[in-house]
């Protein structure tokens, strides 16, 4: 009979531990998915900003040596990510391809000018920085004008800012929910062990002695739940990139690693703290309060 009771108790304990780990893993998976969304949103914002083009139109008759020197000067500018020289011949071919007919043959000459396409770093892809940049560039005698779409840049920055604030607010709310869910899961698991905690206390065990195995299991459950969540996140990333291959341009394994470490860290931290406070609560209770 005693063996049966011990095996039944052991089975219940294992069931509680397994359900606790699964619950923690699912909550951390939800948190990790939001973390990946934040990373992808940040990288998408950077990608969009770094593909805004400024066309620096070069004066007619400018020597190619001088234009190359201007391009090197632009490449050295701290605002600039990269540049691309577009000769008037290449510009004509590109426009002919877009129009579907050769306008040079129709006009009898090529009216286009050579230009340098400038791609700015994401931090400087705003109208204030661009105005400062163009004011400096326009002083160069080789530059005829700098062409860019001010309204498009304003719209991109405003939309990115608005979407970023919404995602950040949603992330904060979800993090609070995740903490609450993990905390409640741990508290329920410890609640089922409240009589064992009180029995150990009654036979003379110290509070730290009683807490230690529960804390060890709590941290272990958080770690296992976090690792399970990371594996599920990796599988999610894999299948997402299989379905949408273009997502590869937003891939940043360093930032993904930070998300994974954060997921495991949150699992361990919340599980450990929740276990500590839950055990401490039952250590303070009187015997008759355990039945409430």
Residue frames relative to the residue before (quaternion, step in Angstrom):
aa qw qx qy qz dx dy dz
X 1.0000 0.0000 0.0000 0.0000 0.00 0.00 0.00
X 0.6541 0.5094 -0.3060 0.4680 3.56 0.97 -0.90
X 0.6425 0.5170 -0.3230 0.4643 3.57 1.00 -0.82
X 0.6365 0.5287 -0.3231 0.4593 3.56 1.03 -0.82
X 0.6598 0.5054 -0.3054 0.4648 3.59 0.96 -0.88
X 0.6525 0.5103 -0.3189 0.4605 3.56 1.01 -0.84
X 0.6709 0.4917 -0.3074 0.4622 3.58 0.94 -0.86
X 0.6300 0.5262 -0.3296 0.4664 3.57 1.08 -0.75
X 0.6567 0.5082 -0.2983 0.4705 3.56 0.97 -0.92
X 0.6515 0.5142 -0.3079 0.4652 3.58 1.00 -0.89
X 0.6508 0.5203 -0.3140 0.4552 3.58 1.02 -0.83
X 0.6471 0.5096 -0.3164 0.4707 3.57 1.00 -0.81
X 0.6447 0.5296 -0.3174 0.4507 3.56 0.99 -0.88
X 0.6581 0.5010 -0.3080 0.4702 3.59 0.94 -0.89
X 0.6354 0.5291 -0.3276 0.4573 3.57 1.01 -0.82
X 0.6432 0.5184 -0.3134 0.4684 3.56 1.00 -0.86
X 0.6658 0.5078 -0.3032 0.4548 3.58 0.93 -0.93
X 0.6611 0.5058 -0.3092 0.4599 3.60 0.94 -0.90
X 0.6723 0.4891 -0.3002 0.4676 3.58 0.91 -0.89
X 0.6179 0.5436 -0.3356 0.4584 3.57 1.10 -0.71
X 0.6636 0.5009 -0.2990 0.4683 3.59 0.91 -0.95
X 0.6602 0.5071 -0.3085 0.4603 3.59 0.93 -0.91
X 0.6512 0.5153 -0.3147 0.4598 3.58 0.95 -0.87
X 0.6549 0.5028 -0.3078 0.4728 3.58 0.94 -0.89
X 0.6516 0.5295 -0.3145 0.4428 3.58 0.95 -0.91
X 0.6724 0.5003 -0.3021 0.4542 3.59 0.92 -0.88
X 0.6488 0.4998 -0.3174 0.4780 3.58 1.00 -0.82
X 0.6720 0.4869 -0.2966 0.4726 3.59 0.96 -0.85
X 0.5868 0.5578 -0.3639 0.4605 3.59 1.13 -0.60
X 0.6478 0.5096 -0.3101 0.4739 3.57 0.95 -0.87
X 0.6594 0.4988 -0.3000 0.4758 3.57 0.98 -0.86
X 0.6667 0.5104 -0.2976 0.4543 3.58 0.96 -0.88
X 0.6161 0.5416 -0.3452 0.4559 3.59 1.03 -0.74
X 0.6554 0.4922 -0.3156 0.4781 3.56 0.98 -0.80
X 0.6165 0.5439 -0.3397 0.4569 3.57 1.08 -0.71
X 0.6571 0.4965 -0.3015 0.4805 3.58 1.00 -0.83
X 0.6150 0.5343 -0.3441 0.4667 3.59 1.07 -0.71
X 0.6410 0.5227 -0.3182 0.4633 3.58 0.99 -0.84
X 0.6588 0.5045 -0.3068 0.4662 3.58 0.95 -0.89
X 0.6712 0.4873 -0.3008 0.4707 3.59 0.91 -0.90
X 0.6363 0.5215 -0.3343 0.4598 3.59 1.02 -0.77
X 0.6454 0.5154 -0.3121 0.4695 3.58 1.00 -0.84
X 0.6900 0.4721 -0.2821 0.4707 3.58 0.89 -0.91
X 0.6214 0.5245 -0.3399 0.4725 3.59 1.10 -0.69
X 0.6268 0.5305 -0.3284 0.4668 3.57 1.00 -0.82
X 0.6605 0.5024 -0.2988 0.4712 3.57 0.94 -0.91
X 0.6535 0.5277 -0.3108 0.4448 3.57 0.95 -0.91
X 0.6591 0.5071 -0.3039 0.4648 3.58 0.95 -0.91
X 0.6814 0.4943 -0.2937 0.4530 3.58 0.87 -0.94
X 0.7032 0.4672 -0.2704 0.4628 3.57 0.98 -0.84
X 0.6754 0.4479 -0.3111 0.4964 3.60 1.25 0.01
X 0.4218 0.6450 -0.4965 0.3995 3.56 1.25 0.45
X 0.2118 -0.8253 0.5192 0.0673 3.59 -0.64 1.14
X 0.1577 -0.7268 0.6603 0.1043 3.51 -1.13 0.83
X 0.2095 -0.7833 0.5754 0.1068 3.58 -0.74 1.06
X 0.1357 -0.7779 0.6114 0.0518 3.55 -0.57 1.19
X 0.2117 -0.8014 0.5527 0.0867 3.57 -0.33 1.30
X 0.2857 -0.7750 0.5481 0.1314 3.55 -0.80 1.11
X 0.5655 -0.6163 0.4349 0.3336 3.57 -1.06 0.77
X 0.5714 -0.5785 0.4674 0.3469 3.52 -1.19 0.67
X 0.7980 0.2946 -0.2161 0.4792 3.57 -0.96 0.86
X 0.4486 0.6771 -0.4722 0.3424 3.61 1.22 0.02
X 0.4581 -0.6900 0.4902 0.2716 3.54 -0.94 0.90
X 0.5709 -0.6232 0.4159 0.3358 3.57 -1.07 0.79
X 0.5958 0.5637 -0.3601 0.4445 3.58 1.12 -0.64
X 0.6730 0.4860 -0.2906 0.4759 3.57 0.98 -0.87
X 0.6333 0.5248 -0.3304 0.4630 3.58 1.06 -0.76
X 0.6398 0.5203 -0.3177 0.4680 3.59 1.02 -0.80
X 0.6356 0.5205 -0.3194 0.4723 3.56 1.07 -0.79
X 0.6317 0.5221 -0.3204 0.4750 3.58 1.08 -0.78
X 0.6466 0.5211 -0.3219 0.4548 3.57 0.98 -0.83
X 0.6457 0.5059 -0.3192 0.4746 3.60 1.00 -0.78
X 0.6241 0.5330 -0.3304 0.4661 3.56 1.08 -0.73
X 0.6537 0.5051 -0.3039 0.4746 3.56 1.03 -0.81
X 0.6372 0.5384 -0.3284 0.4430 3.58 0.99 -0.82
X 0.6841 0.4839 -0.2781 0.4696 3.58 1.10 -0.66
X 0.5197 0.6473 -0.4140 0.3736 3.59 1.26 -0.25
X 0.4979 -0.6889 0.4357 0.2961 3.65 -0.83 0.92
X 0.6097 0.5618 -0.3489 0.4370 3.61 1.22 -0.40
X 0.7057 0.5263 -0.2383 0.4102 3.55 1.13 -0.80
X 0.3242 -0.7267 0.5784 0.1799 3.55 -1.02 0.92
X 0.7606 -0.2093 0.1685 0.5910 3.57 0.88 -0.99
X 0.2071 -0.7624 0.5980 0.1353 3.55 -1.29 0.32
X 0.1172 -0.7745 0.6172 0.0744 3.55 -1.28 0.41
X 0.3024 -0.7591 0.5530 0.1629 3.56 -0.72 1.09
X 0.0845 -0.7808 0.6189 0.0134 3.56 -0.87 1.03
X 0.2707 -0.7721 0.5559 0.1471 3.57 -0.40 1.23
X 0.6483 -0.5265 0.3699 0.4071 3.57 -1.22 0.37
X 0.6172 0.5395 -0.3450 0.4571 3.58 1.13 -0.62
X 0.6661 0.4832 -0.3013 0.4818 3.58 0.96 -0.87
X 0.6234 0.5337 -0.3354 0.4626 3.59 1.03 -0.76
X 0.6433 0.5175 -0.3177 0.4663 3.59 1.02 -0.79
X 0.6562 0.5038 -0.3177 0.4632 3.59 0.95 -0.84
X 0.6534 0.5158 -0.3137 0.4568 3.59 0.97 -0.85
X 0.6754 0.4833 -0.2952 0.4723 3.58 0.96 -0.87
X 0.6147 0.5428 -0.3372 0.4625 3.59 1.06 -0.75
X 0.6442 0.5171 -0.3085 0.4716 3.58 1.04 -0.84
X 0.6691 0.4962 -0.2982 0.4660 3.59 0.99 -0.84
X 0.7156 0.4538 -0.2545 0.4661 3.58 0.96 -0.89
X 0.3881 -0.7293 0.4774 0.2993 3.56 1.12 -0.64
X 0.7607 0.2279 -0.1867 0.5784 3.61 1.23 0.23
X 0.5154 -0.6580 0.4634 0.2943 3.56 -1.18 0.60
X 0.2113 -0.8099 0.5375 0.1022 3.59 -0.21 1.27
X 0.5597 0.6059 -0.3928 0.4065 3.61 1.19 -0.48
X 0.6550 0.4950 -0.3102 0.4794 3.59 0.95 -0.84
X 0.6542 0.5212 -0.3124 0.4504 3.57 1.04 -0.79
X 0.7333 0.4071 -0.2346 0.4914 3.60 0.94 -0.90
X 0.4176 -0.7071 0.4704 0.3231 3.54 1.11 -0.68
X 0.7832 0.1027 -0.0998 0.6050 3.59 1.24 0.00
X 0.4757 -0.6563 0.5078 0.2918 3.57 -1.31 0.28
X 0.2140 -0.8264 0.5086 0.1118 3.64 -0.32 1.20
X 0.5502 0.6470 -0.3859 0.3602 3.58 1.25 -0.25
X 0.3205 -0.7312 0.5718 0.1887 3.55 -1.23 0.53
X 0.5663 -0.5626 0.4651 0.3827 3.55 -1.23 0.40
X 0.0515 -0.8017 0.5954 0.0047 3.55 -1.16 0.59
X 0.2746 -0.7096 0.6163 0.2028 3.52 -1.37 0.23
X 0.2573 -0.7587 0.5814 0.1423 3.57 -0.69 1.12
X 0.1214 -0.8064 0.5784 0.0220 3.56 -0.70 1.12
X 0.1305 -0.7635 0.6305 0.0512 3.54 -0.92 1.02
X 0.2720 -0.7958 0.5255 0.1289 3.56 -0.60 1.17
X 0.5638 -0.5510 0.4794 0.3856 3.55 -1.29 0.34
X 0.6614 -0.5612 0.3297 0.3728 3.55 -1.11 0.76
X 0.6517 0.5414 -0.3228 0.4218 3.61 0.99 -0.80
X 0.7483 0.3802 -0.2025 0.5045 3.60 1.18 -0.52
X 0.4980 0.6601 -0.4270 0.3661 3.58 1.28 0.17
X 0.5086 0.5763 -0.4768 0.4264 3.55 0.57 1.23
X 0.6673 -0.5611 0.3165 0.3737 3.55 -1.14 0.63
X 0.6166 0.5523 -0.3579 0.4320 3.61 1.01 -0.69
X 0.6933 0.4530 -0.2719 0.4901 3.59 0.87 -0.95
X 0.6463 0.5277 -0.3273 0.4434 3.58 0.99 -0.82
X 0.6344 0.5264 -0.3334 0.4576 3.60 1.01 -0.75
X 0.6336 0.5099 -0.3232 0.4839 3.57 1.03 -0.76
X 0.6610 0.5171 -0.2968 0.4557 3.55 0.97 -0.91
X 0.7037 0.4678 -0.2747 0.4589 3.59 0.83 -0.99
X 0.5915 0.5698 -0.3693 0.4348 3.59 1.10 -0.63
X 0.6641 0.4862 -0.2929 0.4867 3.57 1.07 -0.76
X 0.6804 0.5075 -0.2895 0.4424 3.58 0.91 -0.95
X 0.6489 0.5511 -0.3218 0.4143 3.60 0.98 -0.82
X 0.5770 0.5891 -0.3759 0.4228 3.58 1.22 -0.32
X 0.5739 0.5876 -0.3793 0.4260 3.57 1.22 -0.39
X 0.4628 -0.7172 0.4444 0.2719 3.65 -0.71 1.00
X 0.6025 0.5696 -0.3632 0.4250 3.60 1.20 -0.38
X 0.6657 0.5326 -0.2926 0.4331 3.58 1.18 -0.61
X 0.3008 -0.7501 0.5663 0.1618 3.55 -0.81 1.06
X 0.7482 -0.2389 0.1772 0.5930 3.58 0.93 -0.98
X 0.3061 -0.7037 0.6038 0.2158 3.54 -1.35 0.29
X 0.1347 -0.8160 0.5617 0.0217 3.55 -0.63 1.19
X 0.2383 0.7353 -0.6146 0.1576 3.57 -0.93 0.95
X 0.4795 -0.6765 0.4875 0.2733 3.57 -1.24 0.45
X 0.2980 -0.7914 0.5114 0.1532 3.56 -0.23 1.30
X 0.6687 0.5142 -0.3094 0.4390 3.58 0.88 -0.92
X 0.6374 0.5295 -0.3246 0.4560 3.59 1.03 -0.80
X 0.6580 0.5114 -0.3085 0.4586 3.58 0.95 -0.88
X 0.6408 0.5132 -0.3205 0.4725 3.58 0.99 -0.83
X 0.6669 0.5074 -0.3034 0.4535 3.57 0.91 -0.92
X 0.6431 0.5271 -0.3221 0.4526 3.59 0.95 -0.86
X 0.6958 0.4775 -0.2796 0.4580 3.58 0.84 -0.98
X 0.6568 0.5074 -0.3169 0.4591 3.60 0.96 -0.81
X 0.6725 0.4932 -0.3009 0.4627 3.57 0.93 -0.88
X 0.6484 0.5139 -0.3158 0.4644 3.57 0.97 -0.85
X 0.6501 0.5145 -0.3145 0.4623 3.58 0.98 -0.84
X 0.6688 0.5084 -0.2969 0.4540 3.58 0.92 -0.93
X 0.6702 0.4873 -0.2937 0.4766 3.57 0.92 -0.94
X 0.6323 0.5465 -0.3263 0.4418 3.58 1.03 -0.80
X 0.6607 0.5046 -0.3062 0.4638 3.59 0.97 -0.84
X 0.6403 0.5212 -0.3216 0.4636 3.59 1.02 -0.82
X 0.6745 0.4884 -0.2946 0.4687 3.59 0.89 -0.93
X 0.6469 0.5218 -0.3201 0.4547 3.59 0.99 -0.82
X 0.6500 0.5052 -0.3147 0.4725 3.59 0.98 -0.83
X 0.6541 0.5065 -0.3069 0.4706 3.55 0.97 -0.88
X 0.6361 0.5316 -0.3233 0.4564 3.59 1.03 -0.79
X 0.6458 0.5223 -0.3204 0.4555 3.59 0.96 -0.83
X 0.6594 0.5011 -0.3041 0.4707 3.58 0.94 -0.91
X 0.6753 0.5005 -0.2969 0.4531 3.57 0.91 -0.92
X 0.6212 0.5388 -0.3407 0.4558 3.59 1.07 -0.71
X 0.6382 0.5167 -0.3175 0.4743 3.57 1.01 -0.82
X 0.6460 0.5116 -0.3123 0.4727 3.58 1.00 -0.86
X 0.6459 0.5282 -0.3203 0.4485 3.58 0.97 -0.87
X 0.6407 0.5171 -0.3181 0.4699 3.58 0.97 -0.87
X 0.6704 0.5046 -0.2979 0.4552 3.58 0.91 -0.94
X 0.6717 0.5048 -0.3071 0.4469 3.59 0.92 -0.88
X 0.6655 0.4851 -0.3075 0.4767 3.59 0.91 -0.89
X 0.6411 0.5312 -0.3245 0.4489 3.57 0.96 -0.87
X 0.6736 0.4890 -0.2971 0.4678 3.61 0.92 -0.88
X 0.6233 0.5396 -0.3342 0.4567 3.58 1.05 -0.76
X 0.6697 0.4888 -0.2924 0.4766 3.58 0.93 -0.92
X 0.6517 0.5290 -0.3175 0.4412 3.57 0.92 -0.90
X 0.6503 0.5063 -0.3148 0.4707 3.60 1.01 -0.80
X 0.6421 0.5177 -0.3230 0.4641 3.58 1.03 -0.82
X 0.6727 0.4751 -0.2925 0.4859 3.61 0.96 -0.83
X 0.5899 0.5852 -0.3634 0.4213 3.59 1.08 -0.71
X 0.6589 0.5140 -0.3124 0.4517 3.58 1.01 -0.78
X 0.7119 0.4182 -0.2419 0.5097 3.59 1.27 -0.36
X 0.3413 0.7956 -0.4622 0.1921 3.59 1.27 0.16
X 0.6537 0.5107 -0.3250 0.4541 3.62 1.01 -0.75
X 0.6182 0.5311 -0.3369 0.4715 3.57 1.11 -0.69
X 0.6336 0.5307 -0.3236 0.4607 3.58 0.99 -0.84
X 0.6953 0.4700 -0.2762 0.4684 3.58 0.86 -0.97
X 0.6214 0.5410 -0.3437 0.4507 3.61 1.05 -0.73
X 0.6497 0.5065 -0.3122 0.4731 3.58 0.97 -0.85
X 0.6514 0.5161 -0.3139 0.4591 3.55 1.02 -0.77
X 0.6654 0.5254 -0.2982 0.4384 3.58 1.00 -0.85
X 0.6971 0.4495 -0.2775 0.4848 3.60 1.10 -0.61
X 0.6920 -0.5394 0.2568 0.4053 3.57 1.27 0.30
X 0.4291 0.6966 -0.4767 0.3214 3.63 1.24 0.12
X 0.4567 -0.6812 0.4964 0.2845 3.59 -1.01 0.80
X 0.6600 -0.5240 0.3606 0.3997 3.56 -1.22 0.44
X 0.6689 0.4966 -0.3060 0.4608 3.57 0.94 -0.88
X 0.6207 0.5397 -0.3354 0.4593 3.58 1.05 -0.75
X 0.6697 0.4857 -0.2914 0.4803 3.59 1.01 -0.84
X 0.6725 0.5176 -0.3060 0.4315 3.59 0.92 -0.89
X 0.6200 0.6322 -0.3580 0.2962 3.57 0.86 -1.00
X 0.7057 0.4341 -0.3139 0.4637 3.68 0.70 -0.86
X 0.6311 0.5237 -0.3394 0.4607 3.59 1.06 -0.70
X 0.6477 0.5092 -0.3138 0.4719 3.59 1.00 -0.83
X 0.6297 0.5378 -0.3318 0.4518 3.56 1.01 -0.84
X 0.6783 0.4694 -0.2840 0.4888 3.57 0.92 -0.93
X 0.6325 0.5448 -0.3390 0.4338 3.59 1.00 -0.78
X 0.6701 0.4796 -0.2892 0.4871 3.57 0.92 -0.94
X 0.6470 0.5236 -0.3158 0.4555 3.58 0.99 -0.87
X 0.6474 0.5110 -0.3174 0.4680 3.58 0.97 -0.83
X 0.6464 0.5158 -0.3144 0.4660 3.57 0.99 -0.82
X 0.6536 0.5141 -0.3043 0.4646 3.56 1.03 -0.86
X 0.6752 0.4804 -0.2955 0.4754 3.59 0.87 -0.94
X 0.6472 0.5163 -0.3169 0.4628 3.58 0.96 -0.87
X 0.6517 0.5167 -0.3076 0.4622 3.58 1.02 -0.81
X 0.6624 0.4999 -0.3054 0.4669 3.59 0.97 -0.86
X 0.6262 0.5184 -0.3348 0.4765 3.59 1.04 -0.75
X 0.6467 0.5178 -0.3132 0.4642 3.57 0.97 -0.87
X 0.6412 0.5227 -0.3239 0.4591 3.63 0.99 -0.83
X 0.6404 0.5161 -0.3254 0.4664 3.60 0.96 -0.84
X 0.6638 0.4923 -0.3013 0.4757 3.58 0.95 -0.87
X 0.6335 0.5243 -0.3304 0.4633 3.60 1.05 -0.71
X 0.6390 0.5170 -0.3240 0.4684 3.59 1.01 -0.79
X 0.6459 0.5039 -0.3159 0.4787 3.58 1.00 -0.80
X 0.6293 0.5319 -0.3278 0.4621 3.58 1.04 -0.79
X 0.6476 0.5133 -0.3095 0.4705 3.58 0.96 -0.89
X 0.6519 0.5317 -0.3152 0.4394 3.55 0.92 -0.92
X 0.7136 0.4436 -0.2639 0.4737 3.58 0.78 -1.01
X 0.6154 0.5431 -0.3522 0.4498 3.60 1.07 -0.67
X 0.6977 0.4563 -0.2752 0.4789 3.58 0.95 -0.86
X 0.5785 0.5506 -0.3787 0.4678 3.58 1.21 -0.38
X 0.7062 0.4535 -0.2557 0.4798 3.56 1.01 -0.84
X 0.7823 0.1496 -0.0690 0.6007 3.59 1.09 -0.78
X 0.2103 -0.8286 0.5052 0.1183 3.63 0.20 1.24
X 0.5835 0.6054 -0.3713 0.3939 3.61 1.14 -0.59
X 0.5410 0.6398 -0.3967 0.3750 3.60 1.21 -0.39
X 0.5171 0.6667 -0.4111 0.3451 3.58 1.21 -0.38
X 0.6112 0.5603 -0.3550 0.4318 3.61 1.14 -0.56
X 0.6887 0.4506 -0.2704 0.4996 3.59 1.24 -0.42
X 0.4825 0.6951 -0.4239 0.3229 3.58 1.28 -0.06
X 0.0794 0.7639 -0.6339 0.0914 3.53 -0.93 1.01
X 0.2623 -0.8222 0.4849 0.1415 3.57 -0.04 1.31
X 0.5798 0.5689 -0.3899 0.4339 3.60 1.11 -0.49
X 0.6976 0.4477 -0.2696 0.4901 3.58 0.88 -0.94
X 0.6045 0.5372 -0.3560 0.4682 3.58 1.09 -0.67
X 0.6388 0.5299 -0.3243 0.4539 3.59 1.00 -0.84
X 0.6262 0.5296 -0.3347 0.4641 3.58 1.03 -0.75
X 0.6309 0.5209 -0.3263 0.4735 3.59 1.05 -0.80
X 0.6667 0.5055 -0.3064 0.4539 3.59 0.91 -0.93
X 0.6520 0.4973 -0.3125 0.4795 3.58 0.97 -0.87
X 0.6377 0.5345 -0.3184 0.4543 3.57 1.04 -0.80
X 0.6352 0.5332 -0.3235 0.4556 3.58 1.01 -0.84
X 0.6773 0.4713 -0.2888 0.4855 3.58 0.88 -0.96
X 0.6541 0.5267 -0.3106 0.4454 3.58 0.97 -0.87
X 0.6446 0.5095 -0.3162 0.4744 3.57 0.99 -0.84
X 0.6431 0.5316 -0.3194 0.4492 3.58 0.98 -0.87
X 0.6884 0.4734 -0.2793 0.4732 3.59 0.86 -0.97
X 0.6819 0.5067 -0.2951 0.4372 3.58 0.86 -0.97
X 0.7040 0.4570 -0.2782 0.4671 3.58 0.77 -1.04
X 0.6494 0.5160 -0.3244 0.4548 3.60 0.95 -0.86
X 0.6648 0.5087 -0.3046 0.4545 3.59 0.92 -0.88
X 0.6946 0.4679 -0.2825 0.4678 3.58 0.84 -0.97
X 0.6501 0.5168 -0.3212 0.4551 3.58 0.94 -0.86
X 0.6457 0.5140 -0.3162 0.4679 3.57 1.00 -0.83
X 0.6449 0.5339 -0.3201 0.4434 3.58 0.92 -0.91
X 0.7175 0.4452 -0.2625 0.4670 3.59 0.77 -1.00
X 0.6402 0.5259 -0.3336 0.4498 3.60 1.03 -0.74
X 0.6650 0.4851 -0.3032 0.4802 3.59 0.92 -0.88
X 0.6401 0.5312 -0.3240 0.4506 3.58 0.96 -0.86
X 0.6209 0.5513 -0.3415 0.4404 3.58 1.03 -0.76
X 0.7184 0.4352 -0.2621 0.4751 3.59 0.84 -0.93
X 0.5835 0.5545 -0.3794 0.4562 3.59 1.19 -0.39
X 0.6839 0.4849 -0.2845 0.4651 3.59 1.10 -0.63
X 0.5958 0.6064 -0.3623 0.3821 3.60 1.16 -0.53
X 0.4576 -0.6286 0.5527 0.3000 3.53 -1.26 0.53
X 0.6826 -0.5115 0.3265 0.4072 3.57 -1.22 0.48
X 0.7006 0.4806 -0.2891 0.4411 3.58 0.83 -0.95
X 0.6022 0.5637 -0.3607 0.4352 3.60 1.21 -0.38
X 0.5587 0.6258 -0.3852 0.3846 3.58 1.21 -0.41
X 0.6765 0.5025 -0.2889 0.4543 3.59 1.17 -0.51
X 0.5453 0.6323 -0.3999 0.3781 3.58 1.26 -0.13
